[in-house]
Each structure stands twice: as structure tokens, then as C-alpha cells.
Amino acid sequence: QVQLVESGGGLVQPGGSLRLSCAASRSIDSINVMGWYRQAPGKQRESVALIATDGSTSYVDSVKGRFTISRENAKNTWYLQMNSLKPEDPAVYYCNAGILLLGRWTNYWGQGTQVTVSS
């Protein structure tokens, strides 16, 4: 199992920046895909950014060029750098760890961190 703890959410003005962190309880070397998801009130949870073990990344179109996902294996942590935040970005952001073992995916979630964008 993997426990995930997010941090870094908060209130920021439009155009501002935040960096979210997701700390894992064990080495992230064995995590196949690390990601960030978000869920706004009344909406479904959506994938925001993913990073695989080979370093490849993917982003939802609405955040491309503004958000960057990265990882720091030595700290068992991955990040979401969010720049140029817009009024449509507020949500609870969740980190996710996807592990493929014996042909079966298992997903682990953090508790979520609130991001608010307001002037």
C-alpha cells in the first residue's frame, strides 16, 4: 500500500501561482503512473496531469503551458506547479498513484487539497 499526503493548496489571485506536493509513504520508483486530478463542485473528477516512470507527461488541454508535473524520487514526492491560474481552475486537487502489478492496476489517492482562485 501507499499513503499519499498532499500539501500546497490555498487561495491565490488570478494569474498567480501555486505548487502542490504529494508525498508518498514509500519509494515512488515502483509507481507506474503518478498524477494530479481535480474535482470542482458539481463536476466529475478529471485528470489534470500525469507522469510515468519513464518521465513522459501528459496534460489536459485546459492546463497545457500553465501547469507542470514533476517528481523528485529522492524525496518520494511529486509536484504540480500551477502558473497563470484562472478562475476556472479552483477545485479540490487530488494526487494519485497508479501501480500495475501482475496485470492489475491499483490506484491510491491522497486526501485532497483545496485550490481557490479569487481576487
NUTOR-89734 format. One line per field, with one value per atom (N, C-alpha, C): residue number from 1; chain; atom name; x, y, z. Coordinates in pm, whole numbers, plus 50000, padded with zeros to 5 digits. Layout:
<nodes>
num	NUM, ...
cadena	A, ...
atomo	CA, ...
px	X, ...
py	Y, ...
pz	Z, ...
</nodes>
This chain:
<nodes>
num	1, 1, 1, 2, 2, 2, 3, 3, 3, 4, 4, 4, 5, 5, 5, 6, 6, 6, 7, 7, 7, 8, 8, 8, 9, 9, 9, 10, 10, 10, 11, 11, 11, 12, 12, 12, 13, 13, 13, 14, 14, 14, 15, 15, 15, 16, 16, 16, 17, 17, 17, 18, 18, 18, 19, 19, 19, 20, 20, 20, 21, 21, 21, 22, 22, 22, 23, 23, 23, 24, 24, 24, 25, 25, 25, 26, 26, 26, 27, 27, 27, 28, 28, 28, 29, 29, 29, 30, 30, 30, 31, 31, 31, 32, 32, 32, 33, 33, 33, 34, 34, 34, 35, 35, 35, 36, 36, 36, 37, 37, 37, 38, 38, 38, 39, 39, 39, 40, 40, 40, 41, 41, 41, 42, 42, 42, 43, 43, 43, 44, 44, 44, 45, 45, 45, 46, 46, 46, 47, 47, 47, 48, 48, 48, 49, 49, 49, 50, 50, 50, 51, 51, 51, 52, 52, 52, 53, 53, 53, 54, 54, 54, 55, 55, 55, 56, 56, 56, 57, 57, 57, 58, 58, 58, 59, 59, 59, 60, 60, 60, 61, 61, 61, 62, 62, 62, 63, 63, 63, 64, 64, 64, 65, 65, 65, 66, 66, 66, 67, 67, 67, 68, 68, 68, 69, 69, 69, 70, 70, 70, 71, 71, 71, 72, 72, 72, 73, 73, 73, 74, 74, 74, 75, 75, 75, 76, 76, 76, 77, 77, 77, 78, 78, 78, 79, 79, 79, 80, 80, 80, 81, 81, 81, 82, 82, 82, 83, 83, 83, 84, 84, 84, 85, 85, 85, 86, 86, 86, 87, 87, 87, 88, 88, 88, 89, 89, 89, 90, 90, 90, 91, 91, 91, 92, 92, 92, 93, 93, 93, 94, 94, 94, 95, 95, 95, 96, 96, 96, 97, 97, 97, 98, 98, 98, 99, 99, 99, 100, 100, 100, 101, 101, 101, 102, 102, 102, 103, 103, 103, 104, 104, 104, 105, 105, 105, 106, 106, 106, 107, 107, 107, 108, 108, 108, 109, 109, 109, 110, 110, 110, 111, 111, 111, 112, 112, 112, 113, 113, 113, 114, 114, 114, 115, 115, 115, 116, 116, 116, 117, 117, 117, 118, 118, 118, 119, 119, 119
cadena	A, A, A, A, A, A, A, A, A, A, A, A, A, A, A, A, A, A, A, A, A, A, A, A, A, A, A, A, A, A, A, A, A, A, A, A, A, A, A, A, A, A, A, A, A, A, A, A, A, A, A, A, A, A, A, A, A, A, A, A, A, A, A, A, A, A, A, A, A, A, A, A, A, A, A, A, A, A, A, A, A, A, A, A, A, A, A, A, A, A, A, A, A, A, A, A, A, A, A, A, A, A, A, A, A, A, A, A, A, A, A, A, A, A, A, A, A, A, A, A, A, A, A, A, A, A, A, A, A, A, A, A, A, A, A, A, A, A, A, A, A, A, A, A, A, A, A, A, A, A, A, A, A, A, A, A, A, A, A, A, A, A, A, A, A, A, A, A, A, A, A, A, A, A, A, A, A, A, A, A, A, A, A, A, A, A, A, A, A, A, A, A, A, A, A, A, A, A, A, A, A, A, A, A, A, A, A, A, A, A, A, A, A, A, A, A, A, A, A, A, A, A, A, A, A, A, A, A, A, A, A, A, A, A, A, A, A, A, A, A, A, A, A, A, A, A, A, A, A, A, A, A, A, A, A, A, A, A, A, A, A, A, A, A, A, A, A, A, A, A, A, A, A, A, A, A, A, A, A, A, A, A, A, A, A, A, A, A, A, A, A, A, A, A, A, A, A, A, A, A, A, A, A, A, A, A, A, A, A, A, A, A, A, A, A, A, A, A, A, A, A, A, A, A, A, A, A, A, A, A, A, A, A, A, A, A, A, A, A, A, A, A, A, A, A, A, A, A, A, A, A, A, A, A, A, A, A
atomo	N, CA, C, N, CA, C, N, CA, C, N, CA, C, N, CA, C, N, CA, C, N, CA, C, N, CA, C, N, CA, C, N, CA, C, N, CA, C, N, CA, C, N, CA, C, N, CA, C, N, CA, C, N, CA, C, N, CA, C, N, CA, C, N, CA, C, N, CA, C, N, CA, C, N, CA, C, N, CA, C, N, CA, C, N, CA, C, N, CA, C, N, CA, C, N, CA, C, N, CA, C, N, CA, C, N, CA, C, N, CA, C, N, CA, C, N, CA, C, N, CA, C, N, CA, C, N, CA, C, N, CA, C, N, CA, C, N, CA, C, N, CA, C, N, CA, C, N, CA, C, N, CA, C, N, CA, C, N, CA, C, N, CA, C, N, CA, C, N, CA, C, N, CA, C, N, CA, C, N, CA, C, N, CA, C, N, CA, C, N, CA, C, N, CA, C, N, CA, C, N, CA, C, N, CA, C, N, CA, C, N, CA, C, N, CA, C, N, CA, C, N, CA, C, N, CA, C, N, CA, C, N, CA, C, N, CA, C, N, CA, C, N, CA, C, N, CA, C, N, CA, C, N, CA, C, N, CA, C, N, CA, C, N, CA, C, N, CA, C, N, CA, C, N, CA, C, N, CA, C, N, CA, C, N, CA, C, N, CA, C, N, CA, C, N, CA, C, N, CA, C, N, CA, C, N, CA, C, N, CA, C, N, CA, C, N, CA, C, N, CA, C, N, CA, C, N, CA, C, N, CA, C, N, CA, C, N, CA, C, N, CA, C, N, CA, C, N, CA, C, N, CA, C, N, CA, C, N, CA, C, N, CA, C, N, CA, C, N, CA, C, N, CA, C, N, CA, C, N, CA, C, N, CA, C, N, CA, C, N, CA, C, N, CA, C, N, CA, C, N, CA, C, N, CA, C, N, CA, C, N, CA, C, N, CA, C
px	50083, 50000, 50086, 50024, 50093, 50001, 50051, 49976, 50030, 49938, 49975, 49925, 50010, 49974, 50003, 49898, 49913, 49935, 49996, 50012, 50029, 50012, 50040, 49919, 49799, 49682, 49663, 49566, 49539, 49465, 49467, 49400, 49503, 49474, 49565, 49482, 49537, 49469, 49481, 49390, 49403, 49539, 49600, 49734, 49845, 49810, 49910, 49954, 50039, 50097, 50085, 50079, 50085, 50162, 50226, 50287, 50230, 50172, 50120, 50226, 50228, 50319, 50241, 50290, 50231, 50343, 50342, 50446, 50393, 50470, 50432, 50501, 50437, 50488, 50600, 50625, 50733, 50796, 50896, 50964, 50866, 50884, 50796, 50853, 50966, 51026, 50933, 50849, 50762, 50624, 50603, 50474, 50480, 50390, 50395, 50352, 50245, 50197, 50161, 50214, 50180, 50101, 49999, 49916, 49851, 49789, 49707, 49570, 49467, 49330, 49265, 49153, 49080, 48931, 48860, 48715, 48657, 48584, 48514, 48372, 48308, 48171, 48077, 48003, 47907, 47965, 48096, 48162, 48229, 48257, 48327, 48476, 48539, 48683, 48750, 48848, 48918, 49067, 49130, 49275, 49335, 49429, 49494, 49632, 49713, 49849, 49896, 49973, 50026, 50174, 50248, 50388, 50417, 50479, 50508, 50652, 50684, 50818, 50927, 50892, 50994, 51006, 50928, 50936, 50840, 50770, 50675, 50559, 50507, 50400, 50283, 50168, 50051, 49966, 49894, 49815, 49679, 49582, 49454, 49475, 49401, 49425, 49415, 49325, 49299, 49415, 49512, 49624, 49758, 49758, 49883, 49948, 50077, 50150, 50145, 50060, 50049, 50091, 50060, 50090, 50204, 50284, 50394, 50398, 50397, 50412, 50556, 50607, 50744, 50753, 50865, 50881, 51023, 51038, 51168, 51180, 51239, 51242, 51310, 51414, 51487, 51399, 51294, 51202, 51068, 51057, 50930, 50813, 50834, 50737, 50722, 50601, 50581, 50503, 50510, 50463, 50374, 50296, 50222, 50245, 50326, 50347, 50238, 50163, 50049, 50076, 50090, 50112, 49993, 49985, 49878, 49741, 49715, 49589, 49470, 49367, 49248, 49128, 49022, 48900, 48839, 48872, 48817, 48901, 49013, 49099, 49061, 48984, 48954, 48887, 48934, 48883, 48957, 48914, 48994, 49087, 49214, 49314, 49359, 49361, 49399, 49521, 49614, 49719, 49682, 49738, 49704, 49829, 49836, 49945, 49884, 49928, 49880, 49990, 49961, 50061, 50007, 50084, 50048, 50127, 50055, 50119, 50043, 50117, 50057, 49935, 49946, 49839, 49721, 49730, 49617, 49661, 49578, 49606, 49542, 49618, 49567, 49595, 49494, 49507, 49500, 49585, 49584, 49564, 49490, 49455, 49498, 49534, 49554, 49420, 49427, 49304, 49248, 49327, 49281, 49326, 49349, 49386, 49311, 49256, 49171, 49256, 49221, 49280, 49169, 49187, 49088, 49155, 49090, 49141, 49039, 49079, 48985, 49061, 49003, 49064, 49001
py	49880, 50000, 50124, 50234, 50363, 50468, 50541, 50655, 50782, 50869, 50992, 51112, 51211, 51332, 51452, 51527, 51646, 51769, 51868, 51997, 52103, 52228, 52338, 52411, 52364, 52434, 52565, 52643, 52769, 52866, 52990, 53098, 53178, 53203, 53280, 53368, 53481, 53568, 53515, 53553, 53514, 53559, 53469, 53495, 53452, 53414, 53373, 53229, 53186, 53052, 52979, 52848, 52761, 52636, 52575, 52445, 52344, 52240, 52131, 52022, 51958, 51848, 51725, 51609, 51483, 51395, 51370, 51288, 51147, 51051, 50910, 50847, 50744, 50678, 50580, 50557, 50466, 50513, 50443, 50479, 50488, 50592, 50607, 50537, 50471, 50400, 50294, 50237, 50128, 50177, 50307, 50361, 50385, 50323, 50329, 50466, 50519, 50649, 50734, 50853, 50948, 51061, 51107, 51207, 51303, 51402, 51500, 51505, 51502, 51512, 51627, 51674, 51778, 51757, 51806, 51796, 51927, 51993, 52117, 52081, 52167, 52138, 52112, 52004, 51970, 51910, 51886, 51830, 51699, 51623, 51497, 51523, 51431, 51439, 51421, 51506, 51497, 51486, 51419, 51408, 51540, 51591, 51717, 51694, 51613, 51589, 51454, 51385, 51253, 51249, 51171, 51147, 50999, 50938, 50795, 50773, 50647, 50614, 50652, 50654, 50692, 50842, 50916, 51062, 51128, 51049, 51108, 51170, 51277, 51351, 51374, 51396, 51434, 51529, 51616, 51720, 51731, 51769, 51805, 51935, 51952, 52068, 52201, 52210, 52338, 52389, 52303, 52346, 52343, 52298, 52290, 52428, 52431, 52555, 52634, 52593, 52662, 52575, 52448, 52356, 52264, 52226, 52133, 52029, 51903, 51795, 51750, 51722, 51674, 51583, 51517, 51428, 51439, 51401, 51401, 51269, 51172, 51036, 51028, 51109, 51103, 51141, 51221, 51262, 51190, 51094, 51020, 51115, 51215, 51324, 51363, 51397, 51461, 51590, 51674, 51811, 51850, 51953, 52018, 52168, 52222, 52366, 52427, 52516, 52578, 52727, 52771, 52912, 52970, 53100, 53169, 53111, 53096, 53036, 53120, 53049, 53112, 53085, 53162, 53141, 53003, 52934, 52800, 52689, 52725, 52624, 52582, 52658, 52618, 52482, 52403, 52268, 52209, 52090, 52010, 51927, 51938, 51867, 51744, 51632, 51504, 51447, 51394, 51320, 51172, 51106, 50967, 50889, 50768, 50677, 50553, 50521, 50402, 50298, 50179, 50072, 49952, 49907, 49789, 49670, 49572, 49455, 49331, 49241, 49115, 49141, 49242, 49270, 49345, 49389, 49456, 49593, 49694, 49830, 49851, 49914, 49959, 50108, 50182, 50327, 50368, 50463, 50520, 50670, 50725, 50866, 50938, 51064, 51150, 51204, 51283, 51332, 51455, 51515, 51633, 51762, 51861, 51994, 52098, 52196, 52294, 52402, 52433, 52546, 52643, 52766, 52871, 52985, 53031, 53143, 53256, 53363, 53473, 53603, 53711, 53842, 53906
pz	50000, 50000, 50000, 49960, 49957, 50017, 50114, 50166, 50100, 50062, 49993, 50072, 50086, 50159, 50072, 50041, 49959, 50045, 49987, 50052, 49944, 49985, 49894, 49840, 49869, 49822, 49896, 49849, 49914, 49825, 49864, 49792, 49715, 49590, 49506, 49414, 49375, 49282, 49140, 49054, 48912, 48858, 48784, 48732, 48824, 48945, 49042, 49026, 49117, 49109, 49242, 49233, 49349, 49309, 49407, 49383, 49481, 49426, 49508, 49520, 49636, 49659, 49702, 49662, 49703, 49755, 49884, 49946, 49966, 49917, 49928, 50049, 50103, 50223, 50194, 50066, 50030, 49900, 49855, 49732, 49616, 49536, 49420, 49297, 49313, 49199, 49143, 49228, 49184, 49141, 49142, 49100, 48949, 48877, 48731, 48677, 48735, 48691, 48813, 48817, 48923, 48861, 48931, 48867, 48963, 48902, 48972, 48905, 48987, 48941, 49016, 48964, 49035, 49020, 49120, 49116, 49169, 49082, 49118, 49161, 49238, 49283, 49166, 49174, 49070, 48944, 48946, 48827, 48860, 48756, 48774, 48796, 48863, 48880, 48744, 48717, 48589, 48610, 48517, 48518, 48472, 48546, 48512, 48450, 48516, 48469, 48518, 48432, 48465, 48431, 48510, 48477, 48501, 48403, 48410, 48457, 48481, 48530, 48431, 48302, 48202, 48188, 48268, 48264, 48168, 48090, 47996, 48071, 48017, 48084, 47990, 48047, 47969, 48052, 47982, 48047, 47980, 48058, 47999, 47923, 47815, 47727, 47801, 47896, 47961, 48047, 48076, 48160, 48086, 47964, 47890, 47880, 47905, 47900, 48030, 48123, 48251, 48369, 48363, 48472, 48432, 48529, 48506, 48617, 48577, 48675, 48676, 48794, 48806, 48927, 48940, 49054, 49107, 49233, 49299, 49372, 49305, 49359, 49496, 49516, 49642, 49761, 49734, 49839, 49833, 49743, 49726, 49708, 49628, 49614, 49468, 49430, 49302, 49321, 49220, 49231, 49115, 49138, 49030, 49045, 48956, 48953, 48868, 48928, 48859, 48845, 48722, 48693, 48617, 48617, 48544, 48578, 48705, 48748, 48704, 48662, 48608, 48697, 48679, 48759, 48741, 48632, 48609, 48671, 48735, 48796, 48938, 49012, 49150, 49159, 49253, 49273, 49391, 49430, 49520, 49432, 49457, 49379, 49457, 49387, 49447, 49375, 49449, 49382, 49378, 49279, 49254, 49220, 49271, 49235, 49174, 49054, 48986, 48978, 49029, 49031, 48955, 48859, 48781, 48834, 48883, 48942, 48898, 48835, 48787, 48701, 48616, 48522, 48580, 48701, 48766, 48815, 48784, 48830, 48967, 49052, 49181, 49193, 49232, 49247, 49393, 49428, 49562, 49550, 49646, 49641, 49768, 49749, 49863, 49913, 50018, 50081, 50012, 49925, 49852, 49918, 49835, 49884, 49802, 49869, 49803, 49737, 49614, 49542, 49510, 49553, 49529, 49454, 49351, 49271, 49279, 49341, 49360, 49384, 49333, 49356, 49480
</nodes>
